[in-house]
Amino acid sequence: MNIVIISGTNREGAVSLRVARRLRQRYGAMDGVDATLLDLSQLPPSLFTPQAYETKPEEFQPFADAVVNSDGLVVVTPEYNGGMPGVLKLFIDMLPFPQSFESRPVCFVGLSAGRWGALKPVEQLQTVFGYRNAHIFPQRVFLPGVKKVLDDNADITVEFLAERLTAQIQGFVPYCKAMKSLA
């Protein structure tokens, strides 16, 4: 089972990346699961040119291959001005259509400095992924006041939030297996 975790921003020092790295460790520790991290701060600069819409840069291919070859996607998104980061939307737009998301399981972890834990960006992403016919895992995790609920290892210190994330992780892999068997 190949789970790809997407850190949904290219912001330097992003908390999203810390959370995504910790998720990669947790998924990777599960039997039979290979976990890969896609760090959007590593996207090639050539992806940000107008020409990239027509001809994808060669340096982007490993990102596209990781998504297309995954059995499930975990999207970790921060909230920027009530929405998803622009770089995350660009990344989604640059992926091959329709094979990137068609019948692919996806789950979401939202985080924000505010009280809603990136509810709006996750809702936006659910709309985009739903439009692209992904299988959306129903258990979303929202981390409000994210800097206050994480320790130095990016583990969640608030019990009910930690339990929600553990339940998501434990439920998502069997969900991916079930969706794969249907394909």
PyMOL commands that set and color helices and strands:
alter all, ss='L'
color gray80, all
select helices_A, chain A and resi 15-28+40-42+45-48+50-53+58-68+86-94+119-131+146-149+159-182
alter helices_A, ss='H'
color red, helices_A
select strands_A, chain A and resi 2-7+34-39+72-78+105-111+135-136+141-143
alter strands_A, ss='S'
color yellow, strands_A
deselect
rebuild
show_as cartoon
